[in-house]
């Protein structure tokens, strides 16, 4: 009986080949001990062994282990190379604790070219990224990396970083939505906005178009995904697996729509704020605020009279009332954040993902006024 063993993210590349062919245990990079131990019924297959279990807390903080098989990981890696223009050598700029970094390693194994890691011990530094790109470019091949928007923002702010970025044949952007402003700041670098998650073995929709073999549809306005990239389910949670994986489709918590045949993500279904009977999409308010600040997070706070009110944390040197006027003018009075606080940096819970629960804790103690139309 195969088991799940916890390893450090730095050890993933060493043990990944044995995990993929089933001769070694399934790997849990940096995950909690509660997810280790023997694989249970339905959690493994001799024909398609479970290779990696990705620990993800989601928005609730409850630890979940996403079971990714060899077939799902390789299908994703192969489809990514097809979309980008062929196998190549990768700069590993995100931690293999999460699926984006794991996939860089899988793609590297598939391409038979060792990745060049960026030293992340003391945090992401642009000079380290530039050095890694310089090393990758020494190999005759195509050259790639995967980043999150917070990294991209630091890179494009430094001329040497921007030049290194522009020398690559593809930059897969994940972790969080890529804003038009940040894409423009990259000045023609070959950015690919990827949508996906641990349950889809990383990004499976690139610039609104699904990868080869991947299907997408809307179920009650929620994005549903099918194809060979899907996870086997959740570790020790057959109930959650049955709820989320239905007839070969993974039902996400994201709202979407099709615009000119391409998928556009509108935000999470649970991010719709019901204030006084009016529904305000948190994602729309965030996008508007991010035109004027470095980063923004919009959440709902409970209110005794209005049910919920719109609240926001922003990063940047800004005039709060100026921001409120912009929101009122474009989205209407109900969308105006009634709690709005400037913070030094946005709390994160993963590769570029904002920790919304932490933002709520930051905003909740503030004295709140009832929503008004003024």
C-alpha positions as CSV (number, residue, x, y, z in Angstrom):
1,X,0.0,0.0,0.0
2,X,1.4,3.4,-1.0
3,X,1.5,6.3,1.4
4,X,1.7,10.0,1.4
5,X,4.9,11.4,2.9
6,X,5.7,15.0,3.8
7,X,8.8,16.5,2.3
8,X,10.3,20.0,2.1
9,X,9.6,21.9,-1.1
10,X,13.3,21.8,-1.9
11,X,13.2,18.0,-2.1
12,X,10.3,17.7,-4.6
13,X,12.5,17.5,-7.7
14,X,14.6,14.7,-6.2
15,X,11.7,12.5,-5.3
16,X,9.2,13.4,-8.0
17,X,10.3,10.8,-10.7
18,X,9.7,7.9,-8.3
19,X,6.4,9.4,-7.2
20,X,5.3,9.7,-10.9
21,X,6.1,6.1,-11.8
22,X,4.6,4.7,-8.6
23,X,7.8,3.2,-7.3
24,X,7.9,5.7,-4.5
25,X,5.4,7.3,-2.1
26,X,3.1,10.2,-3.0
27,X,4.6,13.5,-2.0
28,X,3.2,16.2,0.3
29,X,5.4,19.3,-0.1
30,X,5.4,21.3,3.1
31,X,1.9,20.1,4.1
32,X,0.5,19.2,7.5
33,X,1.0,15.8,9.1
34,X,-2.7,15.2,9.1
35,X,-2.5,14.6,5.3
36,X,0.2,11.9,5.5
37,X,-0.2,8.2,5.9
38,X,-1.5,5.3,3.7
39,X,-3.6,6.2,0.7
40,X,-7.2,5.2,1.2
41,X,-9.8,3.6,-1.1
42,X,-10.2,5.5,-4.4
43,X,-7.1,7.7,-3.6
44,X,-4.6,5.7,-5.7
45,X,-4.4,3.6,-8.8
46,X,-1.7,1.2,-10.1
47,X,-2.4,2.3,-13.6
48,X,-2.2,6.0,-12.8
49,X,-0.5,6.5,-9.4
50,X,-1.2,9.5,-7.2
51,X,2.1,11.4,-7.4
52,X,1.5,14.6,-5.4
53,X,-0.9,15.8,-2.7
54,X,-1.1,19.6,-2.6
55,X,-2.2,21.1,0.7
56,X,-4.6,24.0,0.2
57,X,-6.5,25.9,2.9
58,X,-8.9,27.7,0.6
59,X,-10.9,30.6,1.9
60,X,-12.1,28.8,5.0
61,X,-8.7,27.8,6.4
62,X,-9.7,24.1,6.6
63,X,-6.7,22.1,5.3
64,X,-7.5,20.0,2.2
65,X,-5.3,17.6,0.3
66,X,-5.7,17.7,-3.5
67,X,-4.8,14.3,-5.0
68,X,-2.9,14.8,-8.2
69,X,-2.1,11.7,-10.3
70,X,0.7,11.2,-12.8
71,X,-1.8,11.4,-15.6
72,X,-3.2,14.8,-14.5
73,X,0.3,16.3,-14.0
74,X,1.7,15.1,-17.3
75,X,-1.5,16.1,-19.2
76,X,-1.2,19.6,-17.9
77,X,2.6,19.8,-18.6
78,X,2.2,18.5,-22.1
79,X,-0.7,20.8,-22.9
80,X,1.2,23.8,-21.5
81,X,4.2,23.1,-23.8
82,X,1.9,22.7,-26.8
83,X,0.3,26.1,-26.1
84,X,3.6,27.9,-25.4
85,X,5.4,26.5,-28.5
86,X,7.2,23.4,-27.4
87,X,9.3,22.2,-24.4
88,X,11.9,24.5,-23.0
89,X,14.0,25.2,-20.0
90,X,12.3,26.8,-17.0
91,X,13.2,29.3,-14.3
92,X,11.6,28.1,-11.1
93,X,10.5,31.3,-9.4
94,X,7.7,30.0,-7.2
95,X,7.9,27.5,-4.4
96,X,7.1,23.8,-5.2
97,X,4.9,23.8,-2.1
98,X,2.1,24.9,-4.4
99,X,0.9,23.5,-7.7
100,X,2.4,26.3,-9.9
101,X,5.9,25.5,-8.7
102,X,5.3,21.7,-8.9
103,X,4.2,22.0,-12.5
104,X,7.4,23.9,-13.4
105,X,9.3,20.8,-12.1
106,X,7.0,18.4,-14.0
107,X,7.5,20.4,-17.2
108,X,11.2,20.3,-16.7
109,X,11.3,16.6,-16.2
110,X,9.2,16.2,-19.4
111,X,11.5,18.4,-21.3
112,X,14.6,16.7,-19.9
113,X,16.1,20.0,-19.0
114,X,16.9,20.9,-15.3
115,X,15.1,24.0,-14.1
116,X,17.1,27.0,-12.7
117,X,15.7,27.9,-9.3
118,X,15.5,31.4,-7.9
119,X,16.7,31.6,-4.3
120,X,13.5,32.2,-2.3
121,X,15.0,31.7,1.2
122,X,14.9,35.4,2.1
123,X,12.0,36.2,-0.2
124,X,11.8,37.0,-4.0
125,X,14.5,39.4,-5.1
126,X,14.7,40.8,-8.7
127,X,18.6,40.4,-9.0
128,X,18.2,36.6,-8.2
129,X,15.5,36.4,-10.9
130,X,17.8,38.1,-13.4
131,X,20.6,35.8,-12.6
132,X,18.4,32.7,-13.1
133,X,17.2,34.0,-16.4
134,X,20.8,34.6,-17.5
135,X,21.6,31.0,-16.7
136,X,18.6,29.6,-18.5
137,X,19.4,31.6,-21.6
138,X,22.7,29.7,-21.9
139,X,20.8,26.6,-23.0
140,X,19.8,26.6,-26.7
141,X,16.0,26.1,-26.3
142,X,12.8,27.9,-25.6
143,X,12.9,29.6,-22.2
144,X,10.1,30.0,-19.8
145,X,9.1,30.9,-16.2
146,X,5.9,31.1,-14.1
147,X,5.2,34.1,-11.8
148,X,2.5,35.6,-9.7
149,X,1.5,39.3,-10.1
150,X,3.3,40.5,-7.0
151,X,6.6,39.2,-8.4
152,X,5.9,40.7,-11.9
153,X,5.2,44.1,-10.3
154,X,8.7,44.0,-8.7
155,X,10.4,42.8,-11.9
156,X,9.0,45.4,-14.2
157,X,9.9,48.2,-11.8
158,X,13.6,47.5,-12.4
159,X,15.1,47.9,-15.9
160,X,17.3,44.8,-15.6
161,X,14.3,42.8,-14.5
162,X,12.2,44.0,-17.3
163,X,14.9,43.2,-19.9
164,X,15.3,39.7,-18.4
165,X,11.5,39.2,-18.6
166,X,11.4,40.3,-22.2
167,X,14.1,37.8,-23.2
168,X,11.8,34.8,-22.3
169,X,9.6,33.0,-24.7
170,X,6.7,32.7,-22.3
171,X,5.7,33.8,-18.8
172,X,2.8,31.9,-17.3
173,X,1.0,34.2,-14.8
174,X,-1.0,32.5,-12.1
175,X,-2.0,32.8,-8.4
176,X,-4.1,35.9,-8.9
177,X,-5.7,37.8,-11.7
178,X,-3.4,39.8,-14.0
179,X,-4.5,43.4,-14.3
180,X,-4.4,45.2,-17.6
181,X,-2.2,47.9,-16.0
182,X,0.4,45.4,-15.0
183,X,0.4,43.7,-18.4
184,X,1.0,47.0,-20.0
185,X,3.9,47.7,-17.6
186,X,5.6,44.6,-19.0
187,X,6.0,46.3,-22.3
188,X,5.4,43.4,-24.7
189,X,6.8,40.6,-22.6
190,X,5.2,37.3,-23.5
191,X,2.7,37.1,-20.6
192,X,0.1,34.4,-20.5
193,X,-2.7,34.8,-18.0
194,X,-3.5,31.3,-16.6
195,X,-6.7,30.3,-14.8
196,X,-6.7,27.2,-12.8
197,X,-6.1,25.7,-9.4
198,X,-4.7,22.8,-7.5
199,X,-7.7,20.7,-8.6
200,X,-6.8,21.2,-12.3
201,X,-3.1,20.5,-11.9
202,X,-2.3,24.3,-12.3
203,X,-3.5,26.6,-15.0
204,X,-5.8,25.0,-17.6
205,X,-7.2,28.1,-19.3
206,X,-4.7,30.4,-20.9
207,X,-5.8,33.9,-21.9
208,X,-9.4,32.7,-21.8
209,X,-8.9,29.6,-24.0
210,X,-8.7,26.1,-22.5
211,X,-5.7,24.0,-23.0
212,X,-5.9,21.0,-25.4
213,X,-8.1,18.3,-23.9
214,X,-9.7,20.7,-21.4
215,X,-13.4,21.6,-21.6
216,X,-15.2,24.4,-19.8
217,X,-18.8,25.3,-19.3
218,X,-21.0,27.3,-16.9
219,X,-23.2,25.7,-14.3
220,X,-25.5,28.3,-12.7
221,X,-22.9,30.9,-13.7
222,X,-20.1,28.9,-12.0
223,X,-17.2,27.7,-14.1
224,X,-17.0,23.9,-14.5
225,X,-14.0,22.2,-15.9
226,X,-13.4,18.7,-17.4
227,X,-10.5,16.9,-18.9
228,X,-7.4,14.8,-18.2
229,X,-5.9,17.5,-15.9
230,X,-8.5,17.0,-13.1
231,X,-7.4,15.9,-9.7
232,X,-8.5,12.5,-8.3
233,X,-10.3,14.3,-5.5
234,X,-9.6,15.3,-1.9
235,X,-7.5,13.3,0.6
236,X,-9.7,11.6,3.2
237,X,-12.8,13.6,2.0
238,X,-14.9,11.4,-0.2
239,X,-17.9,13.6,0.7
240,X,-16.2,16.7,-0.6
241,X,-15.0,14.9,-3.6
242,X,-18.5,13.8,-4.6
243,X,-19.8,17.4,-4.1
244,X,-17.1,19.0,-6.2
245,X,-16.4,16.4,-8.9
246,X,-19.7,15.7,-10.6
247,X,-20.0,13.4,-13.7
248,X,-16.4,14.1,-14.8
249,X,-16.7,17.9,-14.2
250,X,-15.0,19.9,-11.4
251,X,-17.5,22.6,-10.2
252,X,-15.5,25.6,-9.1
253,X,-16.5,28.4,-6.8
254,X,-15.8,31.0,-9.5
255,X,-18.3,32.9,-11.5
256,X,-17.6,33.4,-15.2
257,X,-18.9,34.4,-18.6
258,X,-17.9,34.0,-22.2
259,X,-16.9,37.1,-24.1
260,X,-16.2,36.5,-27.8
261,X,-15.7,32.9,-27.1
262,X,-13.2,33.4,-24.3
263,X,-13.7,32.7,-20.6
264,X,-13.8,35.8,-18.3
265,X,-13.7,35.2,-14.5
266,X,-16.0,37.6,-12.7
267,X,-15.0,36.6,-9.1
268,X,-15.9,34.0,-6.6
269,X,-19.6,33.1,-6.0
270,X,-19.1,33.6,-2.3
271,X,-17.6,37.1,-2.9
272,X,-21.0,38.6,-3.9
273,X,-21.9,41.1,-1.2
274,X,-25.6,41.5,-0.3
275,X,-25.9,44.9,1.2
276,X,-29.4,46.0,2.0
277,X,-30.9,43.6,-0.5
278,X,-28.6,44.9,-3.3
279,X,-25.8,42.6,-4.7
280,X,-22.4,44.1,-5.2
281,X,-19.6,42.0,-6.9
282,X,-16.5,42.3,-4.8
283,X,-14.3,41.6,-7.8
284,X,-15.7,44.5,-9.8
285,X,-15.0,46.9,-6.9
286,X,-11.5,45.5,-6.5
287,X,-10.7,46.0,-10.2
288,X,-11.8,49.6,-10.0
289,X,-9.7,50.3,-6.9
290,X,-6.7,48.7,-8.4
291,X,-6.6,51.3,-11.1
292,X,-5.7,53.8,-8.4
293,X,-3.7,51.7,-5.8
294,X,-1.0,49.1,-5.8
295,X,-3.3,46.4,-4.4
296,X,-6.8,46.1,-3.2
297,X,-9.0,43.5,-1.4
298,X,-12.8,43.9,-1.1
299,X,-14.7,41.8,1.4
300,X,-18.1,41.7,3.1
301,X,-18.5,42.6,6.8
302,X,-21.6,41.7,8.7
303,X,-23.9,44.6,9.7
304,X,-26.9,44.4,12.1
305,X,-29.1,46.5,9.8
306,X,-27.9,46.0,6.3
307,X,-26.9,42.4,6.5
308,X,-23.5,43.1,4.9
309,X,-21.5,46.1,3.9
310,X,-18.7,46.6,1.5
311,X,-15.3,46.9,3.1
312,X,-11.8,47.3,1.4
313,X,-8.2,47.3,2.3
314,X,-5.8,49.0,-0.1
315,X,-2.0,49.4,-0.5
316,X,-0.7,52.8,-1.7
317,X,-0.4,56.5,-1.0
318,X,-4.0,57.5,-1.7
319,X,-6.9,59.7,-0.7
320,X,-9.7,57.5,0.7
321,X,-12.5,59.9,-0.2
322,X,-11.0,60.2,-3.7
323,X,-11.3,56.4,-4.1
324,X,-14.9,56.4,-2.8
325,X,-15.9,59.1,-5.4
326,X,-14.5,57.0,-8.2
327,X,-16.4,53.9,-7.0
328,X,-19.6,55.9,-6.6
329,X,-19.3,57.4,-10.1
330,X,-18.7,54.1,-11.9
331,X,-20.4,51.4,-9.9
332,X,-23.0,53.3,-7.9
333,X,-23.5,54.2,-4.2
334,X,-24.1,50.6,-2.9
335,X,-20.6,49.6,-4.1
336,X,-18.8,52.3,-2.2
337,X,-16.7,50.7,0.6
338,X,-18.1,51.9,3.9
339,X,-15.0,50.6,5.6
340,X,-11.8,51.6,3.7
341,X,-8.4,51.3,5.2
342,X,-4.9,51.8,3.8
343,X,-2.4,49.1,4.9
344,X,1.3,48.7,4.3
345,X,1.1,45.3,2.5
346,X,-1.6,42.8,1.6
347,X,-1.6,39.6,3.7
348,X,-1.0,36.5,1.5
349,X,-1.9,32.8,2.0
350,X,-0.2,31.3,-1.0
351,X,1.5,32.1,-4.3
352,X,0.2,35.7,-4.7
353,X,-3.3,34.9,-3.2
354,X,-4.7,37.4,-0.8
355,X,-5.7,36.1,2.6
356,X,-9.2,37.4,2.7
357,X,-9.8,36.1,6.2
358,X,-6.8,38.1,7.4
359,X,-8.2,41.2,5.6
360,X,-11.5,40.7,7.4
361,X,-9.7,40.6,10.7
362,X,-7.9,43.8,9.8
363,X,-11.1,45.6,8.9
364,X,-13.6,44.3,11.4
365,X,-12.5,46.3,14.5
366,X,-13.1,49.6,12.6
367,X,-16.2,51.5,13.6
368,X,-18.6,51.1,10.7
369,X,-21.3,53.5,9.5
370,X,-24.5,52.3,7.8
371,X,-24.5,52.5,4.0
372,X,-25.8,55.7,2.6
373,X,-26.3,57.3,-0.8
374,X,-24.4,60.5,-0.2
